[in-house]
């Protein structure tokens, strides 16, 4: 039911009850005043409806604008979250790779250290053996030098 139908229904009800007097012979309502009021409402109704429609339209536009802004904010937040997740995945992958590199370097360092140690031990052993041989030769030469010369017979 629209507003005009409602006003017509009210006016019909007033016309039916207009002839019903109270116990003292007075009417319950002044029908003419109500009719005048209803006519005034009818005449102002288009202006008021336009104002109400304008308010509703403005409200709808504000809501639409707010929804658009909210969607833009959500979209931007989702994109930023994707970027952060992507960055976090990159950082995690980099940390994993760095850990692998450090582990490989530590293994290589242990191997090099063992190789150097083995080489140094081998060189030391060889040097000690050579020195022992040289010392034995020096001893032998000294011993030979201390012996008196042999006489040769002809």
Secondary structure, DSSP 4 states (H G I P E B T S, - for coil): --HHHHHHHHHHHHHHHTT-B-TTS-BSS-HHHHHHHHHHHHHHHHHHHHHHHHHHHHHHHHHHHHHHHHHHHHHHHHHHHHHHHHHHHHHHHHHHHHHHHHHHHHHHHHHHHHHHHHHHHHHHHHHHHHHHHHHHHHHHHHHHHHSPPPPPP-
